Amino acid sequence: MPEPILSLSGVCTDIAQYRILHGVDLEVARGGVTMLLGRNGVGKTTTLRTIMGHWRARAGTIRLHGRDIIAAPTAAIARAGVGYVPEGMGIFSDLTVEENMVLAAVSGPLDRMRLERIFEAFPPLRTFWRSPAGTLSGGQKQMLSIARAMAEERRLYLIDEPTKGLAPAIVSTMAAALRNLKRQGASILMVEQNFAVARALGDTAAVMDDGRVVWTGAMADLAGDTALQERLMGLRMEGA
């Protein structure tokens, strides 16, 4: 088995006086899509933020390409090829779409070929290139959020609920863009509440409960076992 692009072992994270992560063990395979699933409040977003260095782990190891990054600053983690798409989208509403993208390309000017691929994935961004990001629809803002993470070459994407609250047509556009990222060789760790999207995109799944990963396996195995879904997440998600 090839070494995973990302692995977490015994990761514990506190926020103020609250203990949120209680020893997370997780692996993300190279070139695959790993879905991080579970009910609200079990630590999924905190796991992504801990990987990116926004929250500091109290214990454990986080290895990227085999190197422990648990104490690395966020900027260094990004430079190592990790793109982060937060749940809150992380765009600058007062700036144009173009200015948002320029700011995301921290290592130099936007690569023209990369920009064309982004426009192919998200055509509205070309249309509204010089418009303030705050005037975009919710779906278009989410497109911009993912596009910002794609502004530079990334080996790993951490994506937090990209389809939340979006219309089905926009969800399909998102899914197609993420599928294309995978085809290009990127690895993805994604938090997703839409089980149909998780089932369609995921290669593997990791289910969290109470600040730890309680089940890992093939996404197809979880999608095909309603009893397992009920036991792990407390609800029947087949066909959701």
C-alpha positions in Angstrom: 0.0 0.0 0.0 1.4 3.5 -0.9 1.9 5.9 1.9 -1.2 8.1 2.5 -0.8 11.8 1.5 -2.1 12.7 5.0 -2.3 10.8 8.2 -3.5 11.8 11.7 -2.7 9.8 14.8 -4.1 10.4 18.2 -4.9 14.1 17.5 -6.4 16.0 20.4 -7.6 19.6 20.1 -9.0 21.9 22.8 -10.9 25.1 22.1 -10.8 27.3 25.2 -11.9 25.0 28.1 -13.6 22.5 25.8 -12.0 19.3 24.6 -13.2 18.8 21.0 -11.0 16.1 19.5 -10.2 13.1 21.6 -7.6 11.2 19.6 -8.5 11.4 15.9 -6.9 8.7 13.7 -7.4 9.3 10.0 -5.7 8.6 6.7 -6.3 10.2 3.3 -5.2 8.1 0.3 -3.2 9.7 -2.5 -5.4 10.5 -5.5 -8.6 9.6 -3.7 -11.6 11.3 -2.1 -12.1 10.7 1.6 -15.4 11.7 3.0 -15.5 12.8 6.7 -19.0 12.2 7.9 -21.0 12.3 11.1 -23.7 14.3 12.9 -23.3 18.0 13.6 -21.0 18.9 16.4 -18.8 15.8 16.4 -15.6 17.5 15.4 -15.4 17.4 11.6 -14.8 21.1 11.0 -12.4 21.2 14.0 -10.4 18.3 12.4 -10.0 20.3 9.1 -9.0 23.5 11.0 -6.5 21.5 13.1 -4.9 20.1 10.0 -4.6 23.6 8.5 -3.1 24.9 11.7 -6.0 27.3 12.5 -6.4 25.4 15.8 -3.4 23.9 17.6 -3.5 20.2 18.5 -2.7 19.4 22.1 -1.4 16.0 21.3 -0.8 13.6 18.4 0.8 13.8 15.0 -0.3 15.1 11.6 1.8 13.9 8.7 1.7 15.4 5.3 3.9 13.6 2.7 5.3 11.7 5.7 6.4 14.9 7.5 4.9 16.0 10.8 3.2 19.4 10.4 1.4 19.5 13.7 3.4 22.6 14.8 3.7 24.2 11.3 2.2 27.6 10.7 -0.9 27.8 8.4 1.1 29.6 5.7 3.7 26.8 5.6 1.0 24.1 5.3 -0.6 26.0 2.4 2.8 26.3 0.7 3.3 22.5 1.1 0.3 22.1 -1.3 -2.8 22.1 0.8 -5.8 24.1 -0.3 -8.6 24.8 2.3 -12.2 25.6 1.5 -13.9 26.6 4.8 -17.6 26.2 5.4 -18.0 30.0 5.6 -16.5 30.3 2.0 -13.7 32.6 3.0 -14.1 35.2 0.2 -13.8 39.0 0.3 -17.2 40.4 -0.5 -16.0 43.9 -1.3 -13.4 42.8 -3.8 -14.1 41.6 -7.3 -13.9 38.0 -8.3 -10.6 38.8 -10.1 -9.1 40.4 -7.0 -10.2 37.5 -4.8 -8.4 35.1 -7.2 -5.3 37.3 -7.4 -5.0 37.3 -3.6 -5.3 33.5 -3.5 -2.3 33.1 -5.9 0.2 34.0 -3.2 3.3 32.7 -5.0 2.9 34.9 -8.2 0.6 35.9 -11.0 -2.4 33.6 -11.8 -1.4 30.9 -14.2 -3.4 31.4 -17.4 -3.9 27.7 -18.2 -5.0 27.1 -14.6 -7.4 30.0 -14.8 -9.0 28.6 -18.0 -9.5 25.2 -16.2 -11.3 27.1 -13.4 -13.5 28.9 -15.9 -14.3 25.6 -17.5 -15.4 24.2 -14.2 -17.2 27.3 -13.0 -18.4 29.4 -16.1 -20.1 32.1 -13.9 -16.7 33.2 -12.6 -15.7 34.3 -16.1 -19.0 36.1 -16.5 -18.7 38.0 -13.2 -14.9 38.4 -13.3 -14.9 42.1 -12.6 -18.0 42.1 -10.3 -17.8 42.4 -6.5 -17.9 39.0 -5.0 -20.6 40.1 -2.6 -23.1 40.4 -5.5 -22.7 36.8 -6.4 -25.4 34.2 -5.6 -24.7 31.7 -2.8 -23.8 29.0 -5.3 -21.5 31.4 -7.2 -19.8 32.4 -4.0 -19.1 28.7 -3.2 -17.7 28.3 -6.7 -15.4 31.2 -6.0 -14.4 29.7 -2.7 -13.3 26.5 -4.3 -11.7 28.3 -7.2 -9.6 30.3 -4.8 -8.2 27.0 -3.4 -7.5 26.0 -7.0 -5.6 29.2 -7.8 -2.2 27.4 -7.2 -1.1 23.8 -7.6 -2.5 21.8 -4.8 -1.8 18.2 -3.9 -4.5 18.0 -1.2 -7.8 19.8 -0.7 -9.6 20.2 2.6 -13.2 21.1 1.8 -15.9 21.8 4.4 -19.5 21.2 3.3 -19.3 22.7 -0.2 -22.9 21.9 -1.2 -24.6 23.1 2.0 -27.7 25.1 1.1 -27.2 25.0 -2.7 -29.7 24.2 -5.4 -29.4 20.8 -7.1 -28.1 22.2 -10.3 -25.3 24.0 -8.5 -24.6 20.9 -6.5 -24.1 19.0 -9.8 -21.6 21.6 -11.0 -19.7 21.4 -7.7 -19.6 17.6 -7.9 -18.4 17.7 -11.5 -15.6 20.1 -10.6 -14.4 18.0 -7.6 -14.5 14.9 -9.7 -12.3 16.6 -12.3 -9.8 17.6 -9.5 -9.6 14.0 -8.6 -9.0 13.0 -12.2 -6.1 15.5 -12.3 -4.5 13.6 -9.4 -5.5 15.7 -6.4 -6.4 14.1 -3.1 -9.5 15.4 -1.3 -10.7 15.3 2.3 -14.2 16.5 2.4 -16.9 17.1 5.1 -20.3 16.6 3.5 -23.8 16.3 4.9 -25.5 15.5 1.5 -25.2 11.8 1.5 -26.0 11.5 -2.2 -23.0 13.7 -3.0 -20.8 11.7 -0.5 -21.8 8.5 -2.1 -21.2 9.8 -5.6 -17.8 11.3 -5.0 -16.3 9.3 -2.1 -13.8 6.5 -2.4 -13.4 6.0 1.3 -15.4 7.3 4.3 -14.4 8.1 7.9 -17.3 8.6 10.4 -16.8 10.7 13.4 -18.6 10.7 16.8 -17.7 12.6 19.9 -14.4 13.9 18.7 -12.9 10.7 17.3 -13.2 8.5 14.2 -15.4 5.5 15.0 -15.5 3.8 11.5 -13.5 3.8 8.3 -14.0 1.9 5.1 -15.1 2.0 1.5 -17.7 4.6 0.8 -19.6 2.0 -1.2 -19.8 -0.3 1.9 -21.3 2.5 4.0 -23.7 3.6 1.2 -25.0 0.1 0.8 -25.6 -0.7 4.5 -28.5 1.2 6.0 -28.2 -0.5 9.3 -24.6 0.7 9.6 -25.6 4.2 8.6 -28.2 4.1 11.4 -25.8 2.8 14.0 -23.0 5.3 13.1 -25.0 8.4 12.4 -28.3 7.8 13.9 -30.4 8.1 10.7 -31.1 6.2 7.6 -29.4 8.0 4.7 -29.9 5.7 1.8 -31.3 7.6 -1.1 -30.9 10.9 0.7 
